Amino acid sequence: MNKIQLHSLATPNGQKVSIALEELGLAYDSHTINIMKDDQFTPEFIALNPNSKIPAILDPNGPGNTEHAVMESGAILLYLAEKTGKLISHDPVKRSETIQWLFFQMASIGPMFGQFGHFYKYAGEKCDHPYPVTRYTNEAKRLLKVLDKRLVNRDYIVDEYSIADIAIFPWVLCLDKFYSASEHLSLSEFKNVNRWLQVCLDKPATQAGLNVCPFN
């Protein structure tokens, strides 16, 4: 086994890693972890990620040429960037900015967009109170405004395409693709976000990476 082993599903968190692997040109094998069938709770997967969340990777050529498992999508992106020296700037300031925006996705974009989608699309029969949808709609819009402001006169989150972009854009994409919330969130109003999203989507590696480990 000389290839990275990717255990994932084509959710925004899973897509981040497959897109990065494609962009970096790293050889990998993909293994679908169907969270609808509780694949994430098998002993084999728990050995890679004790938290039973996708994605996870096993790198046969990790530090010291030993096998190395990595969990958490943000940590995987940073690991792959450091392993290859790509998708993260060597300039200390830009490197710091990239990591900050990566953490912004992990701490804010992902959790808040995920909660929005849960209550807006999936929890209607279990929770008919308007408070959760209102709360997470407002927070999703606030975060989109933060992102839109960051992208004023910028092609990418930092100066060059990086793991910060790869971390964030699948979550922006899912607001419409998975949650069908384009009109509800007034996504068309975020002009800079939409321009940037299209640039990211037009990359060949994105088109390949989005469809790795698809839902059955």
KOLPA-777533 format. One record per residue (C-alpha): residue number from 0; residue in one letter; x, y, z. Coordinates in steps of 0.25 Angstrom, whole numbers, plus 2048, in hexadecimal, padded with zeros to 3 digits. Layout:
BEGIN
+-----+------+-----+-----+-----+
| pos | code |  c1 |  c2 |  c3 |
+-----+------+-----+-----+-----+
| NUM |    A |   X |   Y |   Z |
...
+-----+------+-----+-----+-----+
This chain:
BEGIN
+-----+------+-----+-----+-----+
| pos | code |  c1 |  c2 |  c3 |
+-----+------+-----+-----+-----+
|   0 |    M | 800 | 800 | 800 |
|   1 |    N | 807 | 80C | 7FB |
|   2 |    K | 7FB | 815 | 7F9 |
|   3 |    I | 7F4 | 81E | 803 |
|   4 |    Q | 7E7 | 817 | 808 |
|   5 |    L | 7DB | 821 | 808 |
|   6 |    H | 7CF | 81D | 810 |
|   7 |    S | 7C4 | 826 | 80D |
|   8 |    L | 7B7 | 82A | 808 |
|   9 |    A | 7B3 | 835 | 7FE |
|  10 |    T | 7AE | 83F | 809 |
|  11 |    P | 7B5 | 84D | 80A |
|  12 |    N | 7BF | 848 | 814 |
|  13 |    G | 7C2 | 83C | 80B |
|  14 |    Q | 7C3 | 844 | 7FF |
|  15 |    K | 7CD | 84D | 805 |
|  16 |    V | 7D8 | 842 | 806 |
|  17 |    S | 7D5 | 83B | 7F8 |
|  18 |    I | 7D6 | 849 | 7F1 |
|  19 |    A | 7E3 | 84B | 7F8 |
|  20 |    L | 7E8 | 83D | 7F4 |
|  21 |    E | 7E4 | 840 | 7E6 |
|  22 |    E | 7EA | 84E | 7E6 |
|  23 |    L | 7F7 | 849 | 7EC |
|  24 |    G | 7F8 | 83D | 7E2 |
|  25 |    L | 7FA | 833 | 7ED |
|  26 |    A | 7F7 | 825 | 7EA |
|  27 |    Y | 7EC | 81F | 7F3 |
|  28 |    D | 7E2 | 814 | 7F4 |
|  29 |    S | 7D4 | 819 | 7F9 |
|  30 |    H | 7CB | 811 | 802 |
|  31 |    T | 7BC | 815 | 804 |
|  32 |    I | 7B8 | 816 | 812 |
|  33 |    N | 7A9 | 816 | 812 |
|  34 |    I | 7A4 | 81E | 81E |
|  35 |    M | 796 | 81A | 81B |
|  36 |    K | 79A | 80B | 81E |
|  37 |    D | 7A2 | 80E | 82A |
|  38 |    D | 7AF | 80B | 823 |
|  39 |    Q | 7B6 | 815 | 82B |
|  40 |    F | 7B4 | 80C | 838 |
|  41 |    T | 7BC | 800 | 833 |
|  42 |    P | 7C8 | 7FC | 83A |
|  43 |    E | 7D1 | 7FE | 82E |
|  44 |    F | 7CC | 80D | 82C |
|  45 |    I | 7CD | 810 | 83B |
|  46 |    A | 7DB | 80C | 83A |
|  47 |    L | 7DD | 817 | 831 |
|  48 |    N | 7D4 | 821 | 837 |
|  49 |    P | 7D0 | 81F | 846 |
|  50 |    N | 7C5 | 829 | 844 |
|  51 |    S | 7BE | 822 | 839 |
|  52 |    K | 7BD | 82D | 82F |
|  53 |    I | 7C1 | 82E | 821 |
|  54 |    P | 7CB | 830 | 81B |
|  55 |    A | 7D8 | 829 | 81F |
|  56 |    I | 7E4 | 825 | 818 |
|  57 |    L | 7EF | 81B | 81A |
|  58 |    D | 7FD | 820 | 814 |
|  59 |    P | 806 | 814 | 812 |
|  60 |    N | 811 | 81D | 810 |
|  61 |    G | 80F | 826 | 81C |
|  62 |    P | 81A | 82D | 825 |
|  63 |    G | 826 | 824 | 826 |
|  64 |    N | 821 | 81B | 81B |
|  65 |    T | 817 | 815 | 824 |
|  66 |    E | 808 | 813 | 823 |
|  67 |    H | 800 | 820 | 828 |
|  68 |    A | 7F1 | 821 | 82A |
|  69 |    V | 7EB | 82F | 82A |
|  70 |    M | 7DD | 833 | 82E |
|  71 |    E | 7D6 | 840 | 82D |
|  72 |    S | 7D4 | 846 | 81F |
|  73 |    G | 7DC | 853 | 823 |
|  74 |    A | 7E7 | 84C | 829 |
|  75 |    I | 7E8 | 843 | 81D |
|  76 |    L | 7E8 | 84F | 813 |
|  77 |    L | 7F4 | 855 | 81C |
|  78 |    Y | 7FB | 848 | 81C |
|  79 |    L | 7FA | 846 | 80D |
|  80 |    A | 7FF | 854 | 80A |
|  81 |    E | 80B | 853 | 814 |
|  82 |    K | 80E | 845 | 80E |
|  83 |    T | 80F | 84B | 7FF |
|  84 |    G | 812 | 859 | 802 |
|  85 |    K | 807 | 85D | 7FA |
|  86 |    L | 7F9 | 865 | 7FC |
|  87 |    I | 7FF | 86C | 807 |
|  88 |    S | 808 | 878 | 806 |
|  89 |    H | 817 | 878 | 80B |
|  90 |    D | 816 | 886 | 80F |
|  91 |    P | 814 | 886 | 81E |
|  92 |    V | 809 | 891 | 81D |
|  93 |    K | 801 | 88B | 812 |
|  94 |    R | 803 | 87D | 818 |
|  95 |    S | 7FD | 882 | 825 |
|  96 |    E | 7F1 | 889 | 81E |
|  97 |    T | 7EE | 87B | 817 |
|  98 |    I | 7EE | 874 | 824 |
|  99 |    Q | 7E5 | 87E | 82A |
| 100 |    W | 7DB | 87D | 81F |
| 101 |    L | 7DC | 86E | 81F |
| 102 |    F | 7D8 | 86F | 82E |
| 103 |    F | 7CD | 879 | 82B |
| 104 |    Q | 7C7 | 86E | 822 |
| 105 |    M | 7C9 | 863 | 82D |
| 106 |    A | 7C4 | 86B | 838 |
| 107 |    S | 7B9 | 874 | 832 |
| 108 |    I | 7B5 | 871 | 823 |
| 109 |    G | 7B4 | 862 | 825 |
| 110 |    P | 7AD | 861 | 832 |
| 111 |    M | 7A3 | 86C | 82F |
| 112 |    F | 7A0 | 869 | 821 |
| 113 |    G | 79E | 85A | 825 |
| 114 |    Q | 794 | 85E | 830 |
| 115 |    F | 78D | 867 | 827 |
| 116 |    G | 78B | 85C | 81D |
| 117 |    H | 787 | 852 | 828 |
| 118 |    F | 77C | 85B | 82D |
| 119 |    Y | 778 | 861 | 81F |
| 120 |    K | 777 | 855 | 817 |
| 121 |    Y | 777 | 848 | 820 |
| 122 |    A | 771 | 84B | 82D |
| 123 |    G | 764 | 851 | 829 |
| 124 |    E | 75C | 845 | 82F |
| 125 |    K | 763 | 844 | 83C |
| 126 |    C | 764 | 853 | 83F |
| 127 |    D | 759 | 85D | 83A |
| 128 |    H | 75E | 868 | 843 |
| 129 |    P | 763 | 874 | 83A |
| 130 |    Y | 76F | 878 | 843 |
| 131 |    P | 77A | 86E | 83E |
| 132 |    V | 777 | 871 | 830 |
| 133 |    T | 777 | 880 | 833 |
| 134 |    R | 784 | 87F | 83B |
| 135 |    Y | 78C | 877 | 831 |
| 136 |    T | 787 | 87F | 825 |
| 137 |    N | 78C | 88C | 82C |
| 138 |    E | 799 | 886 | 82F |
| 139 |    A | 79B | 880 | 821 |
| 140 |    K | 798 | 88D | 81B |
| 141 |    R | 7A2 | 894 | 824 |
| 142 |    L | 7AD | 88B | 821 |
| 143 |    L | 7AA | 88C | 812 |
| 144 |    K | 7AB | 89B | 814 |
| 145 |    V | 7B9 | 899 | 81B |
| 146 |    L | 7BD | 891 | 80F |
| 147 |    D | 7B8 | 89A | 805 |
| 148 |    K | 7BF | 8A6 | 80B |
| 149 |    R | 7CC | 89E | 80C |
| 150 |    L | 7CB | 89B | 7FD |
| 151 |    V | 7CA | 8AA | 7F8 |
| 152 |    N | 7D4 | 8AC | 7ED |
| 153 |    R | 7DA | 89E | 7F0 |
| 154 |    D | 7DA | 891 | 7E7 |
| 155 |    Y | 7DC | 888 | 7F3 |
| 156 |    I | 7DB | 888 | 803 |
| 157 |    V | 7EA | 88B | 803 |
| 158 |    D | 7F2 | 890 | 7F7 |
| 159 |    E | 7F3 | 882 | 7F1 |
| 160 |    Y | 7EA | 876 | 7F0 |
| 161 |    S | 7EC | 86E | 7FD |
| 162 |    I | 7E6 | 865 | 807 |
| 163 |    A | 7DE | 870 | 80D |
| 164 |    D | 7D6 | 871 | 800 |
| 165 |    I | 7D5 | 862 | 7FF |
| 166 |    A | 7D0 | 861 | 80D |
| 167 |    I | 7C5 | 86C | 80B |
| 168 |    F | 7BF | 86B | 7FD |
| 169 |    P | 7B9 | 85D | 7FE |
| 170 |    W | 7B1 | 862 | 80A |
| 171 |    V | 7AC | 86E | 802 |
| 172 |    L | 7A8 | 865 | 7F7 |
| 173 |    C | 7A0 | 85C | 800 |
| 174 |    L | 797 | 868 | 804 |
| 175 |    D | 790 | 866 | 7F7 |
| 176 |    K | 794 | 858 | 7F2 |
| 177 |    F | 791 | 851 | 7FF |
| 178 |    Y | 788 | 85A | 806 |
| 179 |    S | 780 | 861 | 7FB |
| 180 |    A | 781 | 86E | 803 |
| 181 |    S | 786 | 878 | 7F8 |
| 182 |    E | 77A | 880 | 7F8 |
| 183 |    H | 778 | 87F | 807 |
| 184 |    L | 786 | 884 | 80A |
| 185 |    S | 786 | 88E | 7FE |
| 186 |    L | 793 | 888 | 7F9 |
| 187 |    S | 792 | 891 | 7ED |
| 188 |    E | 795 | 89D | 7F5 |
| 189 |    F | 7A3 | 898 | 7F9 |
| 190 |    K | 7AA | 89C | 7EC |
| 191 |    N | 7B8 | 89A | 7F0 |
| 192 |    V | 7B5 | 88C | 7F6 |
| 193 |    N | 7AE | 888 | 7E9 |
| 194 |    R | 7B9 | 88D | 7E0 |
| 195 |    W | 7C4 | 886 | 7E9 |
| 196 |    L | 7BB | 879 | 7E9 |
| 197 |    Q | 7BA | 878 | 7DA |
| 198 |    V | 7C9 | 879 | 7D9 |
| 199 |    C | 7CB | 86E | 7E3 |
| 200 |    L | 7C1 | 865 | 7DC |
| 201 |    D | 7C7 | 867 | 7CE |
| 202 |    K | 7D4 | 861 | 7D3 |
| 203 |    P | 7D5 | 852 | 7CD |
| 204 |    A | 7DA | 84D | 7DA |
| 205 |    T | 7CD | 852 | 7E0 |
| 206 |    Q | 7C4 | 84B | 7D6 |
| 207 |    A | 7CC | 83E | 7D9 |
| 208 |    G | 7CC | 83F | 7E8 |
| 209 |    L | 7BD | 843 | 7EA |
| 210 |    N | 7B9 | 835 | 7E5 |
| 211 |    V | 7C2 | 82C | 7ED |
| 212 |    C | 7BB | 823 | 7F7 |
| 213 |    P | 7AD | 827 | 7F2 |
| 214 |    F | 7A1 | 824 | 7F9 |
| 215 |    N | 79B | 817 | 7F4 |
+-----+------+-----+-----+-----+
